[in-house]
Amino acid sequence: MEHLIKEYRSLTDELKKINSAVESEKRGFSDAENSRLAEINKRLESLTRDIDAVKAGNAAINRADEFERARKPIIEGIRKSQQTNEYWLSSLSVAQRDPRELESIRVAISGFEAVTPAAVQQAAQKWLKDDNAWHLVILPEAGH
């Protein structure tokens, strides 16, 4: 689920950059930009279908084996990073400003280990509701 959200944010950031460039240069969308906008729209539609599949329990991530394949690299990455001075210097520096960081450090791995496919589905059903979702479609200007 996290990768879906990251990809969504990445795509929306790219949309903002394209739109900002067009607005600041006071011009229409180029053919390349129109083509990229169409690709982004298709990927956003696909992400919406993926999210709907998670909510319905029909996504590959809802299967225990696929879920573990997605979770395992995250946990391994945390373990690997916790073996570096950089991780501890950064984490403890944050903890000096925000003591809640200490608890985050303590439960970093166990928190991910405790997540289940059912919990992800339940969270998706709770937070990713159709009644408060919005969909953005960017269309090229007429004549472009």
N, CA, C and O atoms as a GROMACS GRO file, in nm:
protein
  576
    1MET      N    1   0.082  -0.118   0.000
    1MET     CA    2   0.000   0.000   0.000
    1MET      C    3   0.087   0.125   0.000
    1MET      O    4   0.056   0.225  -0.066
    2GLU      N    5   0.196   0.118   0.076
    2GLU     CA    6   0.285   0.232   0.084
    2GLU      C    7   0.340   0.269  -0.053
    2GLU      O    8   0.352   0.387  -0.086
    3HIS      N    9   0.374   0.168  -0.134
    3HIS     CA   10   0.427   0.199  -0.267
    3HIS      C   11   0.322   0.265  -0.356
    3HIS      O   12   0.356   0.346  -0.441
    4LEU      N   13   0.194   0.230  -0.337
    4LEU     CA   14   0.088   0.294  -0.414
    4LEU      C   15   0.079   0.442  -0.380
    4LEU      O   16   0.064   0.527  -0.467
    5ILE      N   17   0.088   0.471  -0.251
    5ILE     CA   18   0.080   0.610  -0.206
    5ILE      C   19   0.201   0.689  -0.254
    5ILE      O   20   0.187   0.803  -0.298
    6LYS      N   21   0.321   0.629  -0.247
    6LYS     CA   22   0.441   0.698  -0.295
    6LYS      C   23   0.431   0.726  -0.444
    6LYS      O   24   0.465   0.835  -0.490
    7GLU      N   25   0.385   0.629  -0.520
    7GLU     CA   26   0.372   0.650  -0.665
    7GLU      C   27   0.269   0.758  -0.694
    7GLU      O   28   0.289   0.841  -0.782
    8TYR      N   29   0.158   0.756  -0.621
    8TYR     CA   30   0.056   0.859  -0.639
    8TYR      C   31   0.115   0.997  -0.613
    8TYR      O   32   0.093   1.090  -0.691
    9ARG      N   33   0.189   1.010  -0.504
    9ARG     CA   34   0.250   1.140  -0.472
    9ARG      C   35   0.350   1.182  -0.579
    9ARG      O   36   0.355   1.299  -0.617
   10SER      N   37   0.428   1.087  -0.627
   10SER     CA   38   0.526   1.116  -0.731
   10SER      C   39   0.457   1.166  -0.858
   10SER      O   40   0.500   1.264  -0.919
   11LEU      N   41   0.349   1.099  -0.898
   11LEU     CA   42   0.276   1.140  -1.018
   11LEU      C   43   0.213   1.278  -1.001
   11LEU      O   44   0.217   1.360  -1.092
   12THR      N   45   0.155   1.304  -0.884
   12THR     CA   46   0.093   1.435  -0.864
   12THR      C   47   0.199   1.544  -0.857
   12THR      O   48   0.175   1.656  -0.903
   13ASP      N   49   0.317   1.513  -0.802
   13ASP     CA   50   0.427   1.611  -0.803
   13ASP      C   51   0.470   1.643  -0.946
   13ASP      O   52   0.496   1.758  -0.980
   14GLU      N   53   0.476   1.539  -1.030
   14GLU     CA   54   0.513   1.561  -1.170
   14GLU      C   55   0.408   1.646  -1.241
   14GLU      O   56   0.442   1.733  -1.321
   15LEU      N   57   0.281   1.621  -1.212
   15LEU     CA   58   0.175   1.703  -1.270
   15LEU      C   59   0.192   1.850  -1.230
   15LEU      O   60   0.176   1.939  -1.313
   16LYS      N   61   0.224   1.873  -1.104
   16LYS     CA   62   0.242   2.011  -1.056
   16LYS      C   63   0.358   2.078  -1.129
   16LYS      O   64   0.349   2.195  -1.165
   17LYS      N   65   0.468   2.004  -1.150
   17LYS     CA   66   0.584   2.061  -1.219
   17LYS      C   67   0.551   2.099  -1.362
   17LYS      O   68   0.586   2.207  -1.409
   18ILE      N   69   0.482   2.010  -1.432
   18ILE     CA   70   0.445   2.039  -1.570
   18ILE      C   71   0.354   2.161  -1.575
   18ILE      O   72   0.375   2.253  -1.654
   19ASN      N   73   0.254   2.162  -1.489
   19ASN     CA   74   0.159   2.274  -1.487
   19ASN      C   75   0.229   2.404  -1.450
   19ASN      O   76   0.200   2.508  -1.509
   20SER      N   77   0.319   2.400  -1.354
   20SER     CA   78   0.392   2.519  -1.312
   20SER      C   79   0.477   2.573  -1.426
   20SER      O   80   0.483   2.695  -1.446
   21ALA      N   81   0.543   2.484  -1.500
   21ALA     CA   82   0.626   2.528  -1.612
   21ALA      C   83   0.540   2.596  -1.718
   21ALA      O   84   0.577   2.700  -1.772
   22VAL      N   85   0.426   2.537  -1.747
   22VAL     CA   86   0.336   2.594  -1.849
   22VAL      C   87   0.285   2.731  -1.803
   22VAL      O   88   0.282   2.826  -1.882
   23GLU      N   89   0.244   2.740  -1.677
   23GLU     CA   90   0.191   2.868  -1.625
   23GLU      C   91   0.299   2.975  -1.621
   23GLU      O   92   0.273   3.090  -1.659
   24SER      N   93   0.419   2.940  -1.574
   24SER     CA   94   0.524   3.042  -1.560
   24SER      C   95   0.573   3.092  -1.695
   24SER      O   96   0.616   3.207  -1.708
   25GLU      N   97   0.567   3.005  -1.796
   25GLU     CA   98   0.611   3.044  -1.929
   25GLU      C   99   0.496   3.097  -2.014
   25GLU      O  100   0.515   3.136  -2.129
   26LYS      N  101   0.376   3.099  -1.958
   26LYS     CA  102   0.256   3.150  -2.024
   26LYS      C  103   0.243   3.092  -2.166
   26LYS      O  104   0.235   3.165  -2.264
   27ARG      N  105   0.241   2.960  -2.172
   27ARG     CA  106   0.231   2.890  -2.300
   27ARG      C  107   0.139   2.771  -2.285
   27ARG      O  108   0.097   2.736  -2.174
   28GLY      N  109   0.107   2.710  -2.394
   28GLY     CA  110   0.027   2.588  -2.392
   28GLY      C  111   0.114   2.466  -2.366
   28GLY      O  112   0.237   2.476  -2.363
   29PHE      N  113   0.052   2.352  -2.348
   29PHE     CA  114   0.125   2.228  -2.327
   29PHE      C  115   0.189   2.183  -2.458
   29PHE      O  116   0.126   2.189  -2.564
   30SER      N  117   0.313   2.139  -2.451
   30SER     CA  118   0.380   2.086  -2.570
   30SER      C  119   0.326   1.946  -2.600
   30SER      O  120   0.257   1.886  -2.517
   31ASP      N  121   0.357   1.895  -2.718
   31ASP     CA  122   0.314   1.759  -2.753
   31ASP      C  123   0.372   1.658  -2.654
   31ASP      O  124   0.303   1.564  -2.614
   32ALA      N  125   0.498   1.676  -2.616
   32ALA     CA  126   0.561   1.585  -2.520
   32ALA      C  127   0.491   1.591  -2.385
   32ALA      O  128   0.470   1.489  -2.320
   33GLU      N  129   0.455   1.713  -2.343
   33GLU     CA  130   0.384   1.727  -2.215
   33GLU      C  131   0.246   1.665  -2.222
   33GLU      O  132   0.203   1.598  -2.128
   34ASN      N  133   0.176   1.686  -2.333
   34ASN     CA  134   0.044   1.624  -2.349
   34ASN      C  135   0.055   1.473  -2.345
   34ASN      O  136  -0.030   1.406  -2.286
   35SER      N  137   0.157   1.420  -2.407
   35SER     CA  138   0.178   1.275  -2.408
   35SER      C  139   0.205   1.224  -2.266
   35SER      O  140   0.150   1.123  -2.224
   36ARG      N  141   0.290   1.296  -2.192
   36ARG     CA  142   0.322   1.256  -2.055
   36ARG      C  143   0.198   1.269  -1.965
   36ARG      O  144   0.177   1.185  -1.878
   37LEU      N  145   0.118   1.372  -1.985
   37LEU     CA  146  -0.005   1.388  -1.907
   37LEU      C  147  -0.099   1.270  -1.931
   37LEU      O  148  -0.162   1.221  -1.838
   38ALA      N  149  -0.108   1.225  -2.055
   38ALA     CA  150  -0.192   1.109  -2.086
   38ALA      C  151  -0.140   0.984  -2.015
   38ALA      O  152  -0.217   0.904  -1.963
   39GLU      N  153  -0.007   0.967  -2.013
   39GLU     CA  154   0.053   0.852  -1.943
   39GLU      C  155   0.024   0.859  -1.793
   39GLU      O  156  -0.010   0.759  -1.731
   40ILE      N  157   0.039   0.978  -1.736
   40ILE     CA  158   0.013   0.996  -1.593
   40ILE      C  159  -0.132   0.965  -1.561
   40ILE      O  160  -0.161   0.898  -1.462
   41ASN      N  161  -0.224   1.014  -1.643
   41ASN     CA  162  -0.366   0.987  -1.620
   41ASN      C  163  -0.394   0.838  -1.623
   41ASN      O  164  -0.470   0.787  -1.540
   42LYS      N  165  -0.334   0.766  -1.718
   42LYS     CA  166  -0.353   0.621  -1.725
   42LYS      C  167  -0.300   0.553  -1.599
   42LYS      O  168  -0.363   0.462  -1.545
   43ARG      N  169  -0.183   0.597  -1.552
   43ARG     CA  170  -0.125   0.536  -1.433
   43ARG      C  171  -0.208   0.568  -1.309
   43ARG      O  172  -0.224   0.483  -1.222
   44LEU      N  173  -0.262   0.690  -1.301
   44LEU     CA  174  -0.348   0.724  -1.188
   44LEU      C  175  -0.476   0.640  -1.188
   44LEU      O  176  -0.523   0.598  -1.083
   45GLU      N  177  -0.531   0.614  -1.307
   45GLU     CA  178  -0.647   0.525  -1.317
   45GLU      C  179  -0.611   0.385  -1.270
   45GLU      O  180  -0.690   0.321  -1.201
   46SER      N  181  -0.494   0.338  -1.309
   46SER     CA  182  -0.448   0.205  -1.267
   46SER      C  183  -0.428   0.200  -1.116
   46SER      O  184  -0.463   0.101  -1.052
   47LEU      N  185  -0.370   0.306  -1.059
   47LEU     CA  186  -0.352   0.312  -0.913
   47LEU      C  187  -0.487   0.306  -0.842
   47LEU      O  188  -0.500   0.240  -0.739
   48THR      N  189  -0.585   0.376  -0.896
   48THR     CA  190  -0.718   0.374  -0.837
   48THR      C  191  -0.774   0.232  -0.837
   48THR      O  192  -0.832   0.187  -0.738
   49ARG      N  193  -0.756   0.161  -0.948
   49ARG     CA  194  -0.801   0.021  -0.954
   49ARG      C  195  -0.725  -0.066  -0.854
   49ARG      O  196  -0.784  -0.153  -0.790
   50ASP      N  197  -0.593  -0.042  -0.839
   50ASP     CA  198  -0.513  -0.118  -0.743
   50ASP      C  199  -0.562  -0.094  -0.600
   50ASP      O  200  -0.572  -0.188  -0.520
   51ILE      N  201  -0.590   0.030  -0.568
   51ILE     CA  202  -0.640   0.064  -0.434
   51ILE      C  203  -0.776  -0.001  -0.410
   51ILE      O  204  -0.802  -0.055  -0.302
   52ASP      N  205  -0.862   0.004  -0.511
   52ASP     CA  206  -0.994  -0.061  -0.499
   52ASP      C  207  -0.978  -0.211  -0.476
   52ASP      O  208  -1.054  -0.270  -0.399
   53ALA      N  209  -0.882  -0.273  -0.542
   53ALA     CA  210  -0.858  -0.417  -0.524
   53ALA      C  211  -0.811  -0.447  -0.382
   53ALA      O  212  -0.852  -0.548  -0.324
   54VAL      N  213  -0.727  -0.362  -0.326
   54VAL     CA  214  -0.683  -0.381  -0.187
   54VAL      C  215  -0.802  -0.371  -0.094
   54VAL      O  216  -0.819  -0.454  -0.004
   55LYS      N  217  -0.886  -0.270  -0.115
   55LYS     CA  218  -1.004  -0.253  -0.029
   55LYS      C  219  -1.097  -0.373  -0.038
   55LYS      O  220  -1.156  -0.413   0.062
   56ALA      N  221  -1.110  -0.431  -0.157
   56ALA     CA  222  -1.202  -0.543  -0.176
   56ALA      C  223  -1.140  -0.676  -0.135
   56ALA      O  224  -1.210  -0.778  -0.130
   57GLY      N  225  -1.011  -0.677  -0.106
   57GLY     CA  226  -0.944  -0.802  -0.070
   57GLY      C  227  -0.904  -0.884  -0.191
   57GLY      O  228  -0.871  -1.002  -0.177
   58ASN      N  229  -0.907  -0.825  -0.309
   58ASN     CA  230  -0.876  -0.897  -0.432
   58ASN      C  231  -0.735  -0.873  -0.484
   58ASN      O  232  -0.697  -0.931  -0.586
   59ALA      N  233  -0.658  -0.792  -0.419
   59ALA     CA  234  -0.524  -0.759  -0.467
   59ALA      C  235  -0.426  -0.868  -0.427
   59ALA      O  236  -0.446  -0.939  -0.329
   60ALA      N  237  -0.320  -0.881  -0.506
   60ALA     CA  238  -0.216  -0.980  -0.474
   60ALA      C  239  -0.161  -0.957  -0.334
   60ALA      O  240  -0.126  -1.053  -0.265
   61ILE      N  241  -0.153  -0.830  -0.292
   61ILE     CA  242  -0.099  -0.798  -0.159
   61ILE      C  243  -0.185  -0.856  -0.048
   61ILE      O  244  -0.138  -0.871   0.065
   62ASN      N  245  -0.310  -0.890  -0.078
   62ASN     CA  246  -0.397  -0.948   0.024
   62ASN      C  247  -0.363  -1.094   0.050
   62ASN      O  248  -0.407  -1.152   0.150
   63ARG      N  249  -0.283  -1.155  -0.039
   63ARG     CA  250  -0.241  -1.294  -0.016
   63ARG      C  251  -0.117  -1.291   0.073
   63ARG      O  252  -0.030  -1.206   0.057
   64ALA      N  253  -0.110  -1.384   0.166
   64ALA     CA  254  -0.002  -1.385   0.265
   64ALA      C  255   0.136  -1.391   0.199
   64ALA      O  256   0.228  -1.322   0.244
   65ASP      N  257   0.152  -1.473   0.096
   65ASP     CA  258   0.284  -1.485   0.033
   65ASP      C  259   0.326  -1.355  -0.036
   65ASP      O  260   0.442  -1.315  -0.024
   66GLU      N  261   0.236  -1.291  -0.105
   66GLU     CA  262   0.267  -1.164  -0.170
   66GLU      C  263   0.291  -1.054  -0.067
   66GLU      O  264   0.379  -0.969  -0.083
   67PHE      N  265   0.213  -1.057   0.038
   67PHE     CA  266   0.228  -0.959   0.144
   67PHE      C  267   0.367  -0.970   0.205
   67PHE      O  268   0.435  -0.869   0.227
   68GLU      N  269   0.409  -1.091   0.232
   68GLU     CA  270   0.542  -1.113   0.292
   68GLU      C  271   0.652  -1.069   0.196
   68GLU      O  272   0.753  -1.014   0.240
   69ARG      N  273   0.634  -1.092   0.068
   69ARG     CA  274   0.734  -1.048  -0.032
   69ARG      C  275   0.746  -0.896  -0.034
   69ARG      O  276   0.853  -0.843  -0.062
   70ALA      N  277   0.638  -0.826  -0.004
   70ALA     CA  278   0.642  -0.680   0.001
   70ALA      C  279   0.698  -0.630   0.134
   70ALA      O  280   0.771  -0.531   0.137
   71ARG      N  281   0.665  -0.698   0.241
   71ARG     CA  282   0.705  -0.653   0.375
   71ARG      C  283   0.851  -0.685   0.406
   71ARG      O  284   0.920  -0.605   0.470
   72LYS      N  285   0.898  -0.800   0.362
   72LYS     CA  286   1.033  -0.847   0.397
   72LYS      C  287   1.143  -0.746   0.362
   72LYS      O  288   1.229  -0.720   0.446
   73PRO      N  289   1.145  -0.690   0.241
   73PRO     CA  290   1.252  -0.593   0.210
   73PRO      C  291   1.247  -0.468   0.296
   73PRO      O  292   1.351  -0.407   0.325
   74ILE      N  293   1.128  -0.429   0.338
   74ILE     CA  294   1.116  -0.312   0.426
   74ILE      C  295   1.182  -0.341   0.560
   74ILE      O  296   1.261  -0.261   0.610
   75ILE      N  297   1.150  -0.456   0.617
   75ILE     CA  298   1.206  -0.494   0.746
   75ILE      C  299   1.358  -0.512   0.735
   75ILE      O  300   1.432  -0.467   0.822
   76GLU      N  301   1.403  -0.577   0.629
   76GLU     CA  302   1.547  -0.595   0.609
   76GLU      C  303   1.617  -0.461   0.593
   76GLU      O  304   1.729  -0.443   0.642
   77GLY      N  305   1.553  -0.367   0.525
   77GLY     CA  306   1.611  -0.234   0.509
   77GLY      C  307   1.625  -0.161   0.641
   77GLY      O  308   1.725  -0.092   0.665
   78ILE      N  309   1.525  -0.177   0.728
   78ILE     CA  310   1.533  -0.114   0.861
   78ILE      C  311   1.647  -0.177   0.940
   78ILE      O  312   1.727  -0.106   1.001
   79ARG      N  313   1.652  -0.309   0.940
   79ARG     CA  314   1.760  -0.378   1.014
   79ARG      C  315   1.898  -0.334   0.965
   79ARG      O  316   1.989  -0.309   1.044
   80LYS      N  317   1.912  -0.326   0.834
   80LYS     CA  318   2.041  -0.286   0.776
   80LYS      C  319   2.075  -0.144   0.815
   80LYS      O  320   2.189  -0.115   0.854
   81SER      N  321   1.978  -0.054   0.806
   81SER     CA  322   2.006   0.085   0.839
   81SER      C  323   2.036   0.102   0.988
   81SER      O  324   2.115   0.188   1.027
   82GLN      N  325   1.972   0.019   1.072
   82GLN     CA  326   1.997   0.029   1.217
   82GLN      C  327   2.139  -0.015   1.255
   82GLN      O  328   2.181   0.003   1.369
   83GLN      N  329   2.210  -0.071   1.162
   83GLN     CA  330   2.348  -0.112   1.188
   83GLN      C  331   2.448  -0.003   1.152
   83GLN      O  332   2.569  -0.023   1.161
   84THR      N  333   2.396   0.113   1.112
   84THR     CA  334   2.486   0.222   1.072
   84THR      C  335   2.483   0.335   1.174
   84THR      O  336   2.382   0.358   1.242
   85ASN      N  337   2.594   0.404   1.183
   85ASN     CA  338   2.601   0.522   1.271
   85ASN      C  339   2.509   0.632   1.222
   85ASN      O  340   2.450   0.705   1.301
   86GLU      N  341   2.498   0.645   1.090
   86GLU     CA  342   2.414   0.750   1.033
   86GLU      C  343   2.270   0.738   1.082
   86GLU      O  344   2.207   0.838   1.118
   87TYR      N  345   2.217   0.615   1.084
   87TYR     CA  346   2.080   0.593   1.132
   87TYR      C  347   2.066   0.641   1.276
   87TYR      O  348   1.974   0.716   1.309
   88TRP      N  349   2.159   0.598   1.362
   88TRP     CA  350   2.147   0.632   1.503
   88TRP      C  351   2.170   0.780   1.530
   88TRP      O  352   2.102   0.838   1.614
   89LEU      N  353   2.264   0.840   1.460
   89LEU     CA  354   2.286   0.984   1.477
   89LEU      C  355   2.162   1.063   1.436
   89LEU      O  356   2.119   1.155   1.506
   90SER      N  357   2.105   1.026   1.325
   90SER     CA  358   1.985   1.095   1.278
   90SER      C  359   1.866   1.071   1.371
   90SER      O  360   1.798   1.165   1.410
   91SER      N  361   1.842   0.945   1.406
   91SER     CA  362   1.727   0.911   1.490
   91SER      C  363   1.737   0.974   1.628
   91SER      O  364   1.639   1.027   1.681
   92LEU      N  365   1.855   0.968   1.687
   92LEU     CA  366   1.870   1.024   1.821
   92LEU      C  367   1.869   1.177   1.818
   92LEU      O  368   1.827   1.241   1.915
   93SER      N  369   1.913   1.234   1.709
   93SER     CA  370   1.904   1.380   1.694
   93SER      C  371   1.756   1.422   1.691
   93SER      O  372   1.718   1.520   1.756
   94VAL      N  373   1.676   1.349   1.618
   94VAL     CA  374   1.532   1.378   1.613
   94VAL      C  375   1.471   1.354   1.751
   94VAL      O  376   1.385   1.431   1.794
   95ALA      N  377   1.514   1.248   1.819
   95ALA     CA  378   1.459   1.215   1.951
   95ALA      C  379   1.485   1.325   2.053
   95ALA      O  380   1.408   1.341   2.148
   96GLN      N  381   1.592   1.399   2.036
   96GLN     CA  382   1.619   1.509   2.129
   96GLN      C  383   1.514   1.620   2.115
   96GLN      O  384   1.480   1.687   2.212
   97ARG      N  385   1.463   1.637   1.993
   97ARG     CA  386   1.360   1.738   1.970
   97ARG      C  387   1.220   1.683   1.996
   97ARG      O  388   1.129   1.755   2.037
   98ASP      N  389   1.204   1.553   1.970
   98ASP     CA  390   1.072   1.490   1.982
   98ASP      C  391   1.088   1.353   2.048
   98ASP      O  392   1.124   1.256   1.981
   99PRO      N  393   1.062   1.343   2.177
   99PRO     CA  394   1.081   1.217   2.250
   99PRO      C  395   1.000   1.100   2.195
   99PRO      O  396   1.032   0.984   2.222
  100ARG      N  397   0.895   1.129   2.118
  100ARG     CA  398   0.816   1.020   2.058
  100ARG      C  399   0.900   0.938   1.961
  100ARG      O  400   0.866   0.823   1.931
  101GLU      N  401   1.006   0.995   1.912
  101GLU     CA  402   1.094   0.925   1.817
  101GLU      C  403   1.155   0.801   1.882
  101GLU      O  404   1.179   0.701   1.815
  102LEU      N  405   1.179   0.806   2.013
  102LEU     CA  406   1.236   0.690   2.082
  102LEU      C  407   1.144   0.568   2.069
  102LEU      O  408   1.190   0.457   2.046
  103GLU      N  409   1.015   0.590   2.084
  103GLU     CA  410   0.919   0.481   2.068
  103GLU      C  411   0.917   0.433   1.923
  103GLU      O  412   0.905   0.313   1.897
  104SER      N  413   0.928   0.525   1.830
  104SER     CA  414   0.932   0.486   1.689
  104SER      C  415   1.052   0.397   1.660
  104SER      O  416   1.042   0.300   1.585
  105ILE      N  417   1.165   0.430   1.721
  105ILE     CA  418   1.285   0.348   1.704
  105ILE      C  419   1.261   0.208   1.762
  105ILE      O  420   1.295   0.107   1.700
  106ARG      N  421   1.202   0.204   1.880
  106ARG     CA  422   1.178   0.075   1.948
  106ARG      C  423   1.086  -0.017   1.869
  106ARG      O  424   1.106  -0.139   1.868
  107VAL      N  425   0.985   0.039   1.803
  107VAL     CA  426   0.885  -0.045   1.737
  107VAL      C  427   0.899  -0.049   1.585
  107VAL      O  428   0.810  -0.099   1.516
  108ALA      N  429   1.009   0.004   1.534
  108ALA     CA  430   1.024   0.012   1.389
  108ALA      C  431   1.006  -0.124   1.322
  108ALA      O  432   0.931  -0.135   1.225
  109ILE      N  433   1.071  -0.224   1.372
  109ILE     CA  434   1.062  -0.358   1.310
  109ILE      C  435   0.937  -0.430   1.357
  109ILE      O  436   0.864  -0.486   1.275
  110SER      N  437   0.912  -0.431   1.486
  110SER     CA  438   0.795  -0.505   1.536
  110SER      C  439   0.665  -0.448   1.482
  110SER      O  440   0.568  -0.521   1.464
  111GLY      N  441   0.664  -0.318   1.454
  111GLY     CA  442   0.544  -0.258   1.396
  111GLY      C  443   0.515  -0.312   1.258
  111GLY      O  444   0.401  -0.346   1.227
  112PHE      N  445   0.618  -0.322   1.175
  112PHE     CA  446   0.599  -0.379   1.042
  112PHE      C  447   0.567  -0.529   1.050
  112PHE      O  448   0.488  -0.580   0.970
  113GLU      N  449   0.629  -0.598   1.144
  113GLU     CA  450   0.602  -0.741   1.159
  113GLU      C  451   0.459  -0.767   1.203
  113GLU      O  452   0.403  -0.872   1.172
  114ALA      N  453   0.400  -0.674   1.274
  114ALA     CA  454   0.264  -0.692   1.326
  114ALA      C  455   0.156  -0.665   1.220
  114ALA      O  456   0.042  -0.706   1.238
  115VAL      N  457   0.192  -0.596   1.113
  115VAL     CA  458   0.093  -0.564   1.009
  115VAL      C  459   0.056  -0.691   0.933
  115VAL      O  460   0.142  -0.772   0.899
  116THR      N  461  -0.073  -0.705   0.907
  116THR     CA  462  -0.124  -0.821   0.834
  116THR      C  463  -0.199  -0.776   0.709
  116THR      O  464  -0.239  -0.660   0.700
  117PRO      N  465  -0.217  -0.865   0.614
  117PRO     CA  466  -0.298  -0.828   0.497
  117PRO      C  467  -0.438  -0.780   0.537
  117PRO      O  468  -0.492  -0.687   0.478
  118ALA      N  469  -0.496  -0.845   0.636
  118ALA     CA  470  -0.630  -0.804   0.681
  118ALA      C  471  -0.629  -0.663   0.738
  118ALA      O  472  -0.723  -0.587   0.718
  119ALA      N  473  -0.522  -0.627   0.810
  119ALA     CA  474  -0.511  -0.493   0.867
  119ALA      C  475  -0.497  -0.388   0.756
  119ALA      O  476  -0.554  -0.279   0.766
  120VAL      N  477  -0.422  -0.420   0.653
  120VAL     CA  478  -0.407  -0.328   0.540
  120VAL      C  479  -0.541  -0.310   0.470
  120VAL      O  480  -0.580  -0.198   0.436
  121GLN      N  481  -0.612  -0.420   0.449
  121GLN     CA  482  -0.743  -0.412   0.386
  121GLN      C  483  -0.838  -0.328   0.471
  121GLN      O  484  -0.911  -0.244   0.418
  122GLN      N  485  -0.837  -0.350   0.602
  122GLN     CA  486  -0.924  -0.275   0.692
  122GLN      C  487  -0.890  -0.126   0.688
  122GLN      O  488  -0.980  -0.042   0.684
  123ALA      N  489  -0.762  -0.093   0.689
  123ALA     CA  490  -0.721   0.048   0.682
  123ALA      C  491  -0.762   0.110   0.549
  123ALA      O  492  -0.808   0.224   0.545
  124ALA      N  493  -0.745   0.036   0.440
  124ALA     CA  494  -0.785   0.086   0.308
  124ALA      C  495  -0.935   0.112   0.304
  124ALA      O  496  -0.979   0.213   0.250
  125GLN      N  497  -1.012   0.022   0.361
  125GLN     CA  498  -1.157   0.040   0.364
  125GLN      C  499  -1.198   0.160   0.448
  125GLN      O  500  -1.294   0.230   0.417
  126LYS      N  501  -1.123   0.182   0.556
  126LYS     CA  502  -1.156   0.293   0.646
  126LYS      C  503  -1.116   0.429   0.587
  126LYS      O  504  -1.194   0.524   0.593
  127TRP      N  505  -0.996   0.439   0.532
  127TRP     CA  506  -0.941   0.567   0.494
  127TRP      C  507  -0.953   0.600   0.346
  127TRP      O  508  -0.950   0.718   0.308
  128LEU      N  509  -0.967   0.501   0.261
  128LEU     CA  510  -0.972   0.525   0.117
  128LEU      C  511  -1.113   0.504   0.064
  128LEU      O  512  -1.137   0.419  -0.021
  129LYS      N  513  -1.204   0.583   0.117
  129LYS     CA  514  -1.345   0.570   0.082
  129LYS      C  515  -1.377   0.647  -0.045
  129LYS      O  516  -1.320   0.753  -0.072
  130ASP      N  517  -1.469   0.592  -0.122
  130ASP     CA  518  -1.510   0.657  -0.246
  130ASP      C  519  -1.578   0.791  -0.222
  130ASP      O  520  -1.568   0.881  -0.305
  131ASP      N  521  -1.649   0.804  -0.110
  131ASP     CA  522  -1.725   0.928  -0.086
  131ASP      C  523  -1.636   1.049  -0.058
  131ASP      O  524  -1.683   1.162  -0.068
  132ASN      N  525  -1.509   1.027  -0.022
  132ASN     CA  526  -1.421   1.142  -0.002
  132ASN      C  527  -1.300   1.137  -0.096
  132ASN      O  528  -1.202   1.208  -0.074
  133ALA      N  529  -1.308   1.054  -0.198
  133ALA     CA  530  -1.201   1.046  -0.298
  133ALA      C  531  -1.226   1.150  -0.406
  133ALA      O  532  -1.339   1.191  -0.431
  134TRP      N  533  -1.120   1.192  -0.468
  134TRP     CA  534  -1.134   1.279  -0.584
  134TRP      C  535  -1.039   1.230  -0.691
  134TRP      O  536  -0.933   1.175  -0.662
  135HIS      N  537  -1.080   1.250  -0.812
  135HIS     CA  538  -1.001   1.206  -0.926
  135HIS      C  539  -0.971   1.326  -1.014
  135HIS      O  540  -1.058   1.408  -1.043
  136LEU      N  541  -0.848   1.335  -1.056
  136LEU     CA  542  -0.803   1.445  -1.138
  136LEU      C  543  -0.770   1.392  -1.277
  136LEU      O  544  -0.695   1.296  -1.290
  137VAL      N  545  -0.825   1.454  -1.377
  137VAL     CA  546  -0.792   1.421  -1.515
  137VAL      C  547  -0.751   1.550  -1.582
  137VAL      O  548  -0.825   1.648  -1.582
  138ILE      N  549  -0.631   1.550  -1.640
  138ILE     CA  550  -0.582   1.668  -1.708
  138ILE      C  551  -0.591   1.642  -1.858
  138ILE      O  552  -0.539   1.544  -1.910
  139LEU      N  553  -0.659   1.732  -1.924
  139LEU     CA  554  -0.680   1.719  -2.068
  139LEU      C  555  -0.601   1.827  -2.139
  139LEU      O  556  -0.584   1.937  -2.086
  140PRO      N  557  -0.553   1.798  -2.259
  140PRO     CA  558  -0.480   1.900  -2.334
  140PRO      C  559  -0.574   2.012  -2.376
  140PRO      O  560  -0.696   1.994  -2.386
  141GLU      N  561  -0.516   2.128  -2.401
  141GLU     CA  562  -0.595   2.240  -2.448
  141GLU      C  563  -0.650   2.206  -2.587
  141GLU      O  564  -0.590   2.128  -2.661
  142ALA      N  565  -0.762   2.263  -2.621
  142ALA     CA  566  -0.822   2.239  -2.752
  142ALA      C  567  -0.723   2.282  -2.860
  142ALA      O  568  -0.660   2.387  -2.851
  143GLY      N  569  -0.712   2.199  -2.962
  143GLY     CA  570  -0.624   2.231  -3.074
  143GLY      C  571  -0.480   2.191  -3.054
  143GLY      O  572  -0.396   2.219  -3.140
  144HIS      N  573  -0.449   2.127  -2.943
  144HIS     CA  574  -0.309   2.084  -2.918
  144HIS      C  575  -0.299   1.934  -2.924
  144HIS      O  576  -0.191   1.879  -2.906
   0.00000   0.00000   0.00000
